[in-house]
Amino acid sequence: MDVVPKLPIGGWMEGFVEVLGQYKGVLFDPVAIVISTMVTYCSTVLAEIPSLILILLLGAAAWVFAGRASMVFTVVGLSLIHNLGYWDETMETLGLVLTATMISIAIGIPVGILCARHDTFRNLVTPILDLMQTMPAFVYLIPAIFFFGLGEVPGVIASVIFALPPIVRLTNLGIRQVPAEMEEAADAFGATGWQKLVKVQLPYAKSTILAGVNQCIMLALSMVVIAAMIGAKGLGADVYRAVSQVDIGRGFEAGLSIVIIAIVLDRLTQHAGKKERNT
């Protein structure tokens, strides 16, 4: 016999979700409209750019930020995706990733700044970030489906929750690493808190923040297959369909396309951060 009775944590969470569900139309429908619009817009813009032009643009960006070898890999890798017939699905995947990344940046950088400025706020946020990073991603899909139904929106929501912590942590870290002498010099010149943030702290922390953006993109991309389980489009849907049908060839091709996109995005953002650090 248990001395301490089981705590009804699951029941408490169900009750909390049910209470929020009563205000679904007011709280969550506008969010769903905004996210769906962002995904559609990003995917449409990327799809309307001719594939050759987009490959050359990304190749040029890779050359500028990461060097000749990354440029060759980007051009060859994206050309292979086009040759395999997964170009449209890749653009849909990039639309999901870009939307999740933009939302994560819009939330994560301000929260990271607050964490850097207020230790109490950081101590409150840190356990939440730990929970967001360690909770299995599948668990996020349950309330996301309840509030937003099936489709791309709950997939983006789950991706944001999964990808948000690194950018919060690294923004906080980057600002806290600003030398005290620089902040004292800004204070001596009469800079306001906002001026010190914009002209001293954020520029100094830019490379660290970009490292957070890099991790954010990688984590968002890792959610592609999981998001496909609840109706999201893109390469993840092809992987999920191949798994369901035990189609080894199709699964390998779609998985290879995801790997290529992940490497291209990683090289671009990672080397952009290093370039900022060296300048």
N, C-alpha and C positions, 0 to 999 in steps of 0.2 A: 504494500500500500504506500502510495506516495505521500510524504509528509506535507509537501507543498503542492497544492493543486495546480493543474496546468493553467497558465495564463492564456486567456482567449485573445491572443494577439491577432490571429487571423480574423476572428469575428469583429474586433475593433476596426481592422482595416476595411472589411466588407461594409461595415456601417458607415465609415467615413466616405467610401466611394459612393455608396448609395445616396448619402446626403448631397455630395457634389453632383450626382446624376440628376437631382431634382432641378438643378440650375444649368443643365447642359446647354439649353438653347441660348442662354445669356452668356455663359462663360466660355463655352468651347466651340460653338458654331462659328463665331467670328474668327477664332484662331484657325479653325479648319479651313475657312475661306481664304485667309491670308496665306497659309502654308501651301494650299493647293494651287493658288495663283502663282506663287513664287516658283514652285516646281514646274508648272506648265510653261511659265515664261522662260525660265532657264533652259529647259529642254528644247523649247521651240526655237529660241535664238541659236543654240548650238546646232540644232538640226538644219537650220536654214543656211548656215555657213557651209559653202562647198567643202567637201572632205579634204580635197587637196590643199586648199588655202589654209584650213585649220591645222592640218599636219605641218605645213611649212611654218605657220605662225608659232606653233608649239615647239617645233624644232629650232627656230630662231631664238625663242625664249630660253630653251635648254642650252643653246650655245652661249648666250650672254651670261646666264647665271651659273651653269654647271660645266661648261667646256665642250670640246668637240666630241668626246666619247659619248656623253649624254645626249648630244644632238643627234648623233648617228643612231643611238638606241631608240630615241623618241621617234624619229622618222621611220625607221625600219619596223618598230613595234606597232605603231599606229597604222602603218601600211598593211601589216599582217592582219590586224583586227579588221580592216576594211576588206581585205581579200577573203577572210573567213566568213564575211557576211554578218558581222555583229556590230556594224557601225551605228545603226540607229539605236540598238539596245545600249551601246556604250554612251551615247549622248543622253539617253534617259537616266542611266546610272549617274553620269556627271551632274545632271540636273538635280537628282536627289542629294548627292554629296555636297554640291555647292549650296543648296538651300539649307541643309543641316549645318554646314560650316558657317554660313553667314549668320544664322540664328545663334549659334554657339558663340561666335565672336561678339555679336551685339549684346549678349547677356554676360559672357565670361569676362571680358575686359573691364567693364564697370564694376563687376563683383570683385575681381582681382584687385582693382584700385582701392576699393573700400577695405578689403582684407589687409592691404599694405598700410593703410592709414589708421586702422582701428584694430588693435589686437583682440579686443573682445568680440568684434564681428568675425574676425578670422577664426577664433576658437569655436564660435558657434557654427561656422560654415564648414570647417574641416571635417567633422564627423559625417556631415551630409555628403560631402565629396567622396569620403571613404566608402560610404554606402553605395553611392552611384557607380563607383568604379568596380566594386566587388560583387554587387548583386548580379546574378545571371541575367543576361540580356533578355532571355525569353520571358522573365517575370514582368518586365516593363510592358510587354505586348498585351498582357491581360487587361490592365486598366486603360491602355491606349485604345484597344478594340472597343471596350465598354463606352468610352467617351466619344470616340471618333469613327467607329465602325471599321470596315475593311478598306484597304486601298493604300495610297501613298502617304497620307497624312499620319496615321499611327506609326508607320515606318520611320518617317522623319522625326517624330516626337521621340521614339525610342533611340534613334541615332543621336539626337541632341543630348538626351540624358546621358548616354554612354560616352559621348565625345566632349562634353562640357568641362569635366574636372581638370584636364591638363592645361587648358588655356587659363583657367582661374588660378591654378597653382603657379604657373610660370609667369603670369602677369604680376602676381603678388611677389614672387621671388625676384623678378627683374627690378621692380621698383625698390624693394628693400635692399638691393645690392648697389644702389646709387651711392657713391661716396659722400660721406657727410660734408666734406670740404665743398663739393659742388652745391649742395643744398644751402650751406652757410653763405657761400658767395651769392647765391640767388636772393637769400634773405637780406644780405647786406646791400644789394642793389634795390631793395624795396619791392621785390616781386611778390605778387599775391599768390595764394595757394593754387589758383587755376593756372597762372602764368608759370609757376614752378613745375606744375604737372606737365603742361604742354611743351614747355621749352627746355626742361632739364630732365625730368624723370622718365617720361615716355620715350624721348629720343635715345637716352642712355639704355633703356630697357628694351629697345626695339628688337634686337637680335634674340633675346630670351623670349619675348612675346611671339616672334615668328617661329621659334622652336615649338611653342605651344600650339600655334596654328598648324604646323606640320603634323604634330601628334593628333590634333583634332581631325584633320582630313583623313589620316590613316584609320582612326577609330571609326569615323563615319563610314568610310568605305568598307570596313570589315563588317558592318551591319547590313550590307546589301543583300546577302543571301537570306538572312533572318527576316528582313523586311519583305522579301518575296513571299514568305510563308503566309503573309496576311494581305497579299494582293498588290504589293508594289511591283512596278515594271522594271525593266532593265536587265542587265546581265544576270542578276540574282535569280530572276524568274526562269531563265534558261537553265541555270545550275539546278534549281529546285525541281524543274520539270525533268531534267535528265536523271536526277536521283530517284524521282518517283517512278520513272520508266526504265531505270537501270540502263540508261543510254550512255555508255562510257565515252564514246567519241564526242558526243555533243557536250557532255559535262566537262571533258578535258578542254575543248576549244573555248567554251564560255569561261571556265576557270582561268585558262591562260590569258584571256582578254582582261580579266580582272587583275591578274598579276601585273600585266604590262601597264595598265592604267595606274596601279598602285606605285610601281617603280617610277613612272614618269612624274606623277604628282609629288612623290617623296623627293626625287632629285631636284625638282624645281624649287620647292619650298625650303628644303634643307640647305641647299647651296645659296639661296637668296638670304637666308639668315646668316650664313657664314660670311657672305659678302658684306652685309651690314655690319657684322662684328669687326671686320678688317678695315672698314672705312672710318 
